[in-house]
Amino acid sequence: MPYQLHYWPGIQGRGEFVRLALEAAGAPYVDVARGEASAGQGVPALLQCLQDASNTRPPFACPVLVDGKKVIAQTAAILLYLGPRLKLVGASETDRLWTHQIQLTIADAVDQAHNTHHPVGSSLYYEDQKPEAERAAKEFRSQRMPKFLGWLETVLARNPKGDRHLVGARLSYADLSLFQLVEGLRYAFPRASGRALKKTPRVLALHERVAQQRRVAAYLRSERRIPFNEDGIFRRYPELDG
C-alpha cells in the first residue's frame, strides 16, 4: 500500500524534504492534496486528515505521513520513521541518531531562511514587514547562512567514511535534505549563497552528486517537482539578497 503524504499543493515547503526521500528510494506514495477530490483526494482530504476528531494524537500541521494506521507529522519525525524503511539511514543506533541530529539542524536553517521574509509574523504580508525583513536578511546572509553551511562542511570533512556523504558511505535522507537546503538558498539568495558556497566546496559537491542520483534526477525533471515560488519557504526578493 503506498504511503500517503499530506502537504499543501502548489508549494514545495517542508513536504519537499519528505518527497525527496520517497522519490530517491523509489517508494510508492500518493501526494494527497494534489489529487482529485473525485478520487477522495485533494485539499479536502488533507483538511480531513488534520481535523480528524477520532485521532487521539492529532498532527499540528503538515507535512503528515500516513502509513496504514500510523499518522506521523513533523518533517524530521517523518524522516526518522522512513529512514530505515527506505534504506536511507545507517543500521546502527549511533548513525540513526546522528542523521536525525543533522536533519534537525537543517530544519533550523530552513526556519531561519523563512524568517528572513516573515520576521515579525507569518500571518502578516511580506509588505507589512519589509524593514524588519531587510534587517533579518542581512543577519542571515552575513552570519547564519555561512555558519550553517560551514558546519555541514565540517561534518563532511570529519566523516570517517569520506566526504562524499554526511553519514557513513552511502546516501542518507540527510544528504537529500542538504540538497534541498542548498537549492532553496540558491533560489532565494543567489548572490549571498554563491559567496557562501565558494567556501564550502564539499557541501556544493554533495549537492551536485545528489542532483545526479538517478531517481532524484528523474524527479527533478518531472512535473511532480513543484517549482520554487513566492508562496513557499524560500522566496526570492532581490532586496533581501543584499
C-alpha positions as CSV (number, residue, x, y, z in Angstrom):
1,M,0.0,0.0,0.0
2,P,1.5,3.4,-1.0
3,Y,2.4,6.0,1.6
4,Q,0.1,9.0,1.8
5,L,1.8,12.3,2.0
6,H,-0.4,15.3,3.1
7,Y,1.0,18.7,2.2
8,W,-0.3,21.9,0.6
9,P,-0.4,21.8,-3.2
10,G,1.4,24.5,-5.1
11,I,4.5,24.8,-2.9
12,Q,7.5,22.7,-2.1
13,G,7.6,23.7,1.6
14,R,8.6,21.3,4.2
15,G,6.9,18.5,2.4
16,E,9.6,18.5,-0.2
17,F,12.1,17.0,2.2
18,V,9.8,14.0,2.5
19,R,9.1,13.9,-1.2
20,L,12.8,13.7,-2.0
21,A,13.3,10.7,0.3
22,L,10.3,8.9,-1.2
23,E,11.5,9.7,-4.7
24,A,15.1,8.8,-4.1
25,A,14.1,5.4,-2.7
26,G,11.6,4.7,-5.4
27,A,8.8,4.3,-2.8
28,P,5.2,4.3,-3.9
29,Y,3.3,7.3,-2.5
30,V,0.3,9.5,-3.1
31,D,0.7,13.3,-2.8
32,V,-2.8,13.5,-1.5
33,A,-3.7,17.2,-1.8
34,R,-2.5,17.3,-5.4
35,G,-5.0,14.6,-6.4
36,E,-8.6,14.9,-7.5
37,A,-11.5,15.3,-5.0
38,S,-13.5,12.8,-7.0
39,A,-10.9,10.2,-6.1
40,G,-11.1,11.1,-2.4
41,Q,-8.0,13.2,-2.6
42,G,-7.3,17.0,-2.9
43,V,-7.3,19.6,-0.3
44,P,-10.5,18.4,1.4
45,A,-8.8,15.1,2.2
46,L,-5.8,16.9,3.6
47,L,-8.0,19.0,5.9
48,Q,-9.9,15.9,6.9
49,C,-6.5,14.4,8.0
50,L,-5.6,17.4,10.0
51,Q,-9.1,17.8,11.6
52,D,-9.9,14.1,12.2
53,A,-11.7,14.2,15.6
54,S,-11.1,10.4,16.1
55,N,-7.4,10.8,16.1
56,T,-6.2,10.8,19.7
57,R,-2.8,12.1,18.6
58,P,-3.6,14.8,16.1
59,P,-1.0,16.5,14.0
60,F,-0.3,20.2,14.5
61,A,0.4,20.9,10.8
62,C,1.6,19.5,7.5
63,P,3.5,17.6,6.4
64,V,1.7,14.4,7.6
65,L,2.6,10.9,6.5
66,V,0.0,8.2,6.8
67,D,1.3,4.6,6.7
68,G,-1.6,2.3,7.4
69,K,-2.8,3.2,10.9
70,K,0.2,5.3,11.6
71,V,-0.1,9.1,11.3
72,I,3.2,10.9,11.6
73,A,3.7,14.7,11.5
74,Q,6.8,16.9,11.6
75,T,9.4,16.6,8.8
76,A,12.2,15.3,10.9
77,A,10.0,12.7,12.7
78,I,8.7,11.5,9.3
79,L,12.2,11.1,8.0
80,L,13.3,9.4,11.2
81,Y,10.5,6.9,10.6
82,L,11.1,6.4,6.9
83,G,14.9,6.3,7.0
84,P,15.2,2.6,8.0
85,R,12.3,1.6,5.8
86,L,13.7,3.3,2.7
87,K,17.3,2.3,3.5
88,L,18.2,6.0,3.7
89,V,20.0,5.8,7.1
90,G,22.7,3.6,8.6
91,A,21.8,0.4,10.5
92,S,23.4,1.4,13.9
93,E,21.6,3.5,16.5
94,T,24.6,5.9,16.5
95,D,24.2,6.6,12.8
96,R,20.5,7.0,13.1
97,L,20.7,9.5,15.9
98,W,23.5,11.4,14.1
99,T,21.5,11.6,10.9
100,H,18.5,12.8,12.9
101,Q,20.6,15.5,14.6
102,I,21.8,16.7,11.2
103,Q,18.2,16.8,9.9
104,L,17.1,18.9,12.9
105,T,19.9,21.3,12.3
106,I,18.9,21.6,8.6
107,A,15.4,22.3,9.8
108,D,16.7,25.2,12.0
109,A,18.4,26.6,8.9
110,V,15.2,26.3,6.9
111,D,13.2,28.1,9.6
112,Q,15.7,30.9,9.7
113,A,15.6,31.3,5.9
114,H,11.8,31.5,6.1
115,N,12.1,34.1,8.9
116,T,14.0,36.5,6.7
117,H,10.9,37.4,4.8
118,H,8.5,37.0,7.7
119,P,10.5,38.1,10.8
120,V,7.5,39.7,12.6
121,G,4.7,37.2,12.0
122,S,3.6,34.6,9.5
123,S,0.1,36.0,9.5
124,L,1.3,39.3,8.1
125,Y,2.1,40.0,4.4
126,Y,5.8,40.5,3.5
127,E,5.0,44.1,2.5
128,D,3.9,44.8,6.1
129,Q,7.3,43.9,7.5
130,K,9.8,44.9,4.8
131,P,12.1,47.0,7.0
132,E,12.3,44.2,9.6
133,A,12.8,41.6,6.8
134,E,15.8,43.5,5.3
135,R,17.4,43.6,8.7
136,A,16.8,39.9,9.4
137,A,18.0,39.0,5.9
138,K,21.2,40.9,6.4
139,E,21.9,39.0,9.6
140,F,21.1,35.7,7.9
141,R,23.3,36.4,4.8
142,S,26.3,37.6,6.8
143,Q,26.2,35.3,9.9
144,R,23.7,32.4,9.9
145,M,23.9,31.1,6.3
146,P,27.7,30.8,6.4
147,K,27.5,29.2,9.9
148,F,25.1,26.5,8.9
149,L,26.9,25.7,5.6
150,G,30.2,25.8,7.4
151,W,29.0,23.3,10.0
152,L,27.8,21.0,7.2
153,E,31.2,21.3,5.5
154,T,32.8,20.3,8.8
155,V,30.5,17.3,9.1
156,L,31.5,16.1,5.7
157,A,35.2,16.7,6.3
158,R,35.1,14.7,9.6
159,N,33.1,11.8,8.3
160,P,35.3,8.7,8.9
161,K,33.9,7.1,5.7
162,G,34.9,10.0,3.5
163,D,33.4,13.3,2.4
164,R,31.0,12.1,-0.2
165,H,28.2,11.8,2.3
166,L,27.2,13.3,5.6
167,V,26.9,10.0,7.4
168,G,28.7,6.8,6.5
169,A,29.5,5.8,2.9
170,R,26.0,5.8,1.3
171,L,23.1,8.1,0.5
172,S,21.0,9.2,3.5
173,Y,18.0,11.4,3.9
174,A,20.3,14.0,5.4
175,D,22.2,14.2,2.1
176,L,18.8,14.7,0.3
177,S,17.9,17.4,2.8
178,L,21.2,19.2,2.3
179,F,20.5,19.2,-1.4
180,Q,17.1,20.8,-0.8
181,L,18.6,23.4,1.6
182,V,21.2,24.4,-1.0
183,E,18.6,24.5,-3.8
184,G,16.4,26.8,-1.7
185,L,19.2,29.1,-0.7
186,R,20.3,29.4,-4.3
187,Y,16.8,30.4,-5.3
188,A,16.2,32.9,-2.5
189,F,19.7,34.3,-2.2
190,P,21.6,33.7,-5.4
191,R,24.3,36.2,-4.7
192,A,24.8,35.5,-1.0
193,S,24.6,31.7,-1.3
194,G,27.1,31.8,-4.2
195,R,29.6,33.6,-1.9
196,A,29.0,31.2,1.0
197,L,29.1,28.0,-1.2
198,K,32.5,29.0,-2.6
199,K,33.8,28.5,1.0
200,T,32.1,25.1,1.4
201,P,33.2,23.0,-1.6
202,R,32.3,19.7,0.0
203,V,28.7,20.9,0.5
204,L,28.5,22.1,-3.1
205,A,29.9,18.8,-4.4
206,L,27.4,16.7,-2.4
207,H,24.6,18.9,-3.7
208,E,25.7,18.1,-7.3
209,R,26.0,14.4,-6.6
210,V,22.5,14.2,-5.2
211,A,21.2,16.1,-8.2
212,Q,22.7,13.4,-10.4
213,Q,21.3,10.4,-8.5
214,R,19.2,8.5,-11.0
215,R,15.8,8.7,-9.3
216,V,16.4,12.2,-8.0
217,A,17.4,13.5,-11.4
218,A,14.3,11.9,-12.9
219,Y,12.1,13.6,-10.2
220,L,13.7,17.0,-10.8
221,R,12.8,16.8,-14.5
222,S,9.2,15.6,-13.8
223,E,6.0,17.6,-13.2
224,R,6.0,16.2,-9.7
225,R,8.7,18.7,-8.7
226,I,6.9,21.9,-7.9
227,P,8.9,25.0,-8.9
228,F,10.1,27.4,-6.2
229,N,7.7,30.4,-5.9
230,E,7.0,33.3,-3.6
231,D,4.4,31.4,-1.6
232,G,6.8,28.8,-0.1
233,I,9.6,28.8,2.5
234,F,12.3,30.1,0.1
235,R,11.2,33.3,-1.6
236,R,13.2,35.4,-4.0
237,Y,13.0,39.1,-3.0
238,P,16.0,40.8,-4.7
239,E,16.2,43.4,-2.0
240,L,16.8,40.7,0.6
241,D,19.9,39.4,-1.2
242,G,22.0,42.4,-0.4
